[in-house]
């Protein structure tokens, strides 16, 4: 008897599914890696304007070298030719350090290789709050603020939407149900749009909450006082993101629940006298997990893309406002580093969506339509 025949059929099916899931995971990882590579390389080319930024950088290097030599009293009595030669040597050293003497195509590939390994180099104009010029340190300092704000907003929207959508599916056609349907188009406006009005009302007309920032100045010394200050500053941006997505999320998931609540097996469960909470959890909520997770993660992707404007409106010290400042300063390494982090966040979100969908929905075909 062969080894495959000795394995019980349920276990063979489990191993087959695991192999299919592993193959599917590898394929999705490779596809997302290719997407990240292309997006990061396009960012490198665009941020450098195809190499034209190097010309501006050369002018800046020459200007800074000449200013440094003229400002140093030790070089005041130096003849003009020697001073010019000293400036040229400083310029050549800086050009060699930045590898500006090499073709842009060669440097762009090197930038891409180092960016994918998160070796982001040094910033040209910006620095972290602790004075570091390393791009990695600058981004790591700002990333937790973005994750805190957007993670909290997404979890709040998710659990509120599921709870309210389940409630509305039991009260189809009620005044509350019609009200949510009427308010669903309000989610067409982005979060920063609501943020402007919230700031006007609750920070200026009725000054109850701070207009921006992450913590009071100077920051409180106590741990709990600091957390309370952060929470107080989070209320307005959280409310803005909540208003921009809550009604359409409730409307979408309420539709899913209504569709599944009219299925024959749900009616059969009701006829058997099963409790309503058990019917909702087992026969309505469980089959709708796949579309719910899909909608939630797609909403998360949309919120990532809106981080730049929203954080700028609320002066939130996150990755979005950092990218906005880097664009204003034309700090190419910081721009590329921020885009790399955003690309990784988006890729991780899409990858999580694919894996969860494959785990939740047994109808997903993992290998070219074959199971």
C-alpha positions in Angstrom: 0.0 0.0 0.0 1.4 3.4 -1.0 1.9 6.3 1.5 -0.8 8.3 -0.1 -3.3 5.5 0.3 -2.4 5.2 4.0 -3.3 8.8 4.7 -7.0 9.2 5.6 -9.1 11.0 2.9 -9.9 14.1 5.2 -6.2 14.5 5.9 -5.3 14.2 2.2 -7.9 16.9 1.4 -6.4 19.1 4.1 -2.9 18.8 2.8 -4.1 19.5 -0.7 -5.8 22.6 0.4 -2.7 23.7 2.3 -0.6 23.2 -0.8 -3.0 25.2 -2.9 -3.1 28.0 -0.3 0.7 28.1 -0.2 0.9 28.3 -4.0 -1.7 31.0 -4.0 0.2 32.9 -1.3 3.5 32.8 -3.2 1.8 33.9 -6.5 0.2 36.8 -4.7 3.4 37.8 -3.0 5.3 37.8 -6.3 2.5 39.8 -8.0 2.5 42.4 -5.2 6.3 42.6 -5.2 6.2 43.4 -8.9 3.6 46.1 -8.3 5.6 47.7 -5.6 8.8 47.6 -7.7 7.1 49.3 -10.6 5.4 52.0 -8.4 8.6 52.7 -6.5 10.7 53.0 -9.7 8.1 55.3 -11.3 8.3 57.4 -8.1 12.1 57.6 -8.4 11.9 58.7 -12.0 9.2 61.2 -11.4 10.7 62.6 -8.2 14.0 63.1 -10.1 12.2 64.4 -13.2 14.0 61.8 -15.3 17.4 63.1 -14.0 16.7 66.8 -14.5 16.7 67.4 -10.7 20.4 66.5 -10.8 21.1 69.7 -12.8 19.4 71.7 -10.1 21.3 69.8 -7.4 24.6 70.6 -9.2 23.8 74.3 -9.1 22.9 74.0 -5.4 26.1 72.1 -4.6 28.2 74.7 -6.5 26.4 77.6 -4.8 26.9 76.1 -1.3 30.5 75.3 -1.9 31.3 78.9 -3.1 29.4 80.4 -0.2 31.3 78.2 2.3 34.7 79.2 0.9 33.8 82.9 0.7 32.5 82.9 4.3 35.6 81.3 5.7 38.1 83.9 6.9 41.0 81.5 6.2 40.4 81.8 2.5 40.0 85.6 2.2 43.6 86.3 1.2 43.8 83.3 -1.2 44.2 84.2 -4.9 41.1 83.9 -7.1 42.4 81.0 -9.1 43.3 79.0 -6.0 39.9 79.8 -4.4 38.2 78.7 -7.6 40.2 75.5 -7.6 39.2 74.8 -4.0 35.5 75.3 -4.9 35.8 72.9 -7.8 37.5 70.3 -5.5 34.7 70.6 -3.0 32.1 70.3 -5.8 33.8 67.2 -7.3 33.9 65.5 -3.9 30.2 66.2 -3.3 29.3 65.0 -6.8 31.3 61.8 -6.3 29.6 61.3 -2.9 26.2 61.6 -4.5 27.2 59.7 -7.6 26.0 62.5 -9.8 28.8 61.7 -12.3 27.1 58.4 -13.2 24.2 58.0 -15.6 20.8 58.5 -14.1 19.5 55.1 -15.4 22.3 53.3 -13.5 21.6 55.4 -10.3 17.9 54.9 -10.5 18.3 51.1 -10.5 20.6 51.4 -7.5 18.0 53.7 -5.8 15.3 51.1 -6.4 17.4 48.3 -5.0 18.3 50.2 -1.8 14.8 51.5 -1.4 13.3 48.0 -1.5 15.7 47.0 1.3 14.6 50.2 3.2 18.1 51.6 2.9 16.7 55.1 2.2 19.9 57.2 2.6 20.1 60.7 4.0 17.7 63.5 3.6 18.8 66.6 1.7 16.9 69.3 3.5 14.8 67.7 6.3 15.7 66.0 9.6 13.8 64.2 12.4 12.8 65.9 15.7 15.9 64.4 17.2 18.2 65.9 14.6 18.8 62.8 12.5 19.2 63.2 8.7 18.6 59.5 8.0 15.4 59.1 6.0 14.7 55.8 7.8 14.8 57.6 11.2 12.6 60.5 9.9 9.9 58.1 8.6 10.0 55.7 11.6 9.4 58.8 13.8 6.3 59.7 11.9 4.8 56.3 11.0 3.3 55.5 14.5 1.2 58.6 14.4 -0.3 57.6 11.0 -0.9 54.0 12.1 -2.6 55.2 15.4 -5.0 57.6 13.7 -6.0 55.5 10.7 -6.0 52.2 12.5 -8.3 53.6 15.2 -10.6 55.2 12.5 -10.9 52.0 10.5 -11.6 49.8 13.6 -14.2 52.3 14.8 -15.9 52.4 11.4 -15.8 48.6 11.0 -17.4 47.6 14.3 -19.9 50.4 14.2 -21.0 49.5 10.7 -21.4 45.8 11.3 -23.5 46.4 14.5 -25.7 49.1 12.9 -26.1 47.1 9.6 -27.2 44.0 11.5 -29.7 46.2 13.4 -31.1 47.8 10.2 -31.4 44.4 8.6 -33.9 43.5 11.3 -35.7 46.8 10.9 -36.0 46.9 7.1 -38.1 49.9 5.9 -38.1 51.7 9.3 -37.4 55.4 9.7 -33.9 54.7 10.8 -33.3 52.5 7.8 -34.6 55.1 5.4 -32.5 57.8 7.1 -29.3 55.8 6.6 -30.1 55.2 2.9 -30.7 58.9 2.5 -27.3 59.8 4.2 -25.3 57.2 2.2 -24.4 59.7 -0.6 -22.7 61.9 2.0 -19.8 59.5 2.0 -18.8 60.7 -1.4 -17.0 63.6 0.3 -13.5 62.8 1.5 -12.5 63.0 5.2 -10.5 66.2 4.9 -13.7 68.0 3.5 -15.6 67.2 6.7 -12.5 68.0 8.7 -12.5 71.6 7.6 -16.1 72.1 8.8 -15.4 70.3 12.0 -12.4 72.6 12.7 -14.5 75.7 12.0 -17.3 74.6 14.3 -15.6 72.8 17.2 -12.3 74.7 17.3 -13.4 78.3 16.5 -17.2 78.8 16.7 -17.5 76.5 19.7 -13.9 76.1 21.0 -14.2 72.7 22.6 -11.4 70.8 20.8 -8.0 71.7 19.4 -7.8 72.6 15.7 -4.7 70.4 15.0 -1.6 68.8 16.2 -1.2 65.5 18.1 -0.5 66.7 21.6 -0.7 69.9 23.6 2.4 72.2 23.8 4.3 71.7 26.0 3.5 67.9 26.1 2.2 66.7 29.5 4.7 64.9 31.6 2.5 62.2 33.0 1.7 59.1 31.0 -2.1 59.3 31.4 -2.2 63.0 30.9 -0.2 62.6 27.7 -2.6 59.8 26.5 -5.6 62.0 27.3 -4.1 64.9 25.3 -3.5 62.7 22.3 -7.0 61.3 22.5 -8.4 64.9 22.7 -6.4 65.9 19.6 -7.6 62.7 17.8 -11.3 63.4 18.1 -11.7 65.8 15.2 -9.7 63.8 12.6 -11.4 60.6 13.8 -14.8 62.2 13.4 -13.9 63.4 9.9 -12.9 60.0 8.7 -15.9 58.4 10.5 -18.4 60.7 8.8 -16.7 60.2 5.4 -17.2 56.4 5.3 -19.7 55.3 8.0 -23.0 55.7 6.1 -21.9 54.0 2.8 -20.4 51.2 4.9 -23.6 50.6 6.8 -25.6 50.8 3.6 -23.4 48.2 1.8 -23.2 45.7 4.6 -26.9 46.1 5.5 -27.6 45.1 1.9 -25.4 42.0 2.3 -27.3 41.1 5.5 -30.7 41.6 3.9 -29.7 39.3 0.9 -28.6 36.5 3.2 -31.4 36.9 5.7 -33.9 36.1 2.9 -32.3 32.8 2.0 -34.2 29.5 2.4 -31.9 28.1 5.1 -32.4 31.2 7.2 -36.2 30.8 6.9 -35.8 27.2 7.9 -33.7 28.1 10.9 -36.4 30.6 12.0 -39.1 27.9 11.5 -37.1 25.6 13.8 -37.3 28.2 16.5 -33.6 29.0 16.8 -32.7 32.2 18.7 -32.3 35.3 16.6 -28.8 36.0 17.8 -27.7 32.5 16.8 -29.3 32.9 13.3 -27.6 36.2 12.8 -24.2 34.9 13.9 -24.3 31.5 12.1 -26.5 31.9 9.1 -26.2 35.6 8.2 -23.0 37.0 9.6 -20.7 34.1 8.7 -21.6 33.8 5.0 -21.1 37.6 4.6 -17.7 37.7 6.1 -15.9 37.6 2.8 -17.6 40.7 1.3 -17.4 42.5 4.6 -13.7 41.9 4.9 -13.3 42.9 1.2 -15.2 46.2 1.7 -13.3 46.9 4.9 -9.9 46.5 3.5 -10.8 48.4 0.3 -11.9 51.2 2.5 -8.6 51.0 4.4 -6.8 51.4 1.1 -8.8 54.5 0.3 -8.0 56.0 3.6 -4.3 55.4 3.2 -4.4 57.3 -0.1 -6.1 60.2 1.6 -3.6 60.5 4.4 -1.6 63.3 2.9 -4.4 65.9 2.7 -6.2 64.9 5.9 -3.0 65.0 8.0 -2.1 68.4 6.5 -5.6 69.8 7.4 -5.3 68.7 11.0 -1.5 69.3 11.2 -1.2 65.7 12.3 2.5 64.7 12.5 2.2 61.6 10.4 3.6 60.1 7.2 1.2 62.1 5.0 2.2 65.5 6.3 5.8 64.4 6.1 5.4 63.6 2.4 3.7 66.9 1.8 6.6 68.8 3.4 9.1 66.7 1.5 7.5 67.7 -1.8 7.6 71.3 -0.7 11.3 71.1 0.1 12.0 68.9 -3.0 13.7 66.4 -0.7 13.9 63.5 -3.1 15.2 60.8 -0.6 12.3 61.6 1.8 9.7 61.6 -1.0 11.0 58.2 -2.2 11.2 56.8 1.3 7.6 57.9 2.2 6.2 56.5 -1.1 8.1 53.2 -0.4 6.4 52.9 3.1 3.0 53.7 1.6 3.6 51.1 -1.1 4.4 48.5 1.5 1.4 49.4 3.5 -0.9 49.2 0.5 0.7 45.9 -0.6 0.3 44.4 2.9 -3.3 45.5 2.9 -4.0 43.9 -0.5 -2.1 40.8 0.5 -4.1 40.4 3.7 -7.3 40.9 1.7 -6.3 38.1 -0.7 -5.4 35.7 2.1 -8.4 36.4 4.2 -10.7 36.0 1.2 -9.1 32.7 0.3 -9.6 31.5 3.9 -13.1 32.7 4.4 -14.6 31.8 1.0 -14.2 28.1 0.2 -15.3 28.8 -3.4 -12.1 30.7 -4.2 -10.2 28.6 -6.8 -6.5 28.8 -6.0 -4.9 27.1 -8.9 -6.1 28.2 -12.3 -9.7 27.3 -11.5 -8.8 23.8 -10.1 -9.1 22.5 -6.6 
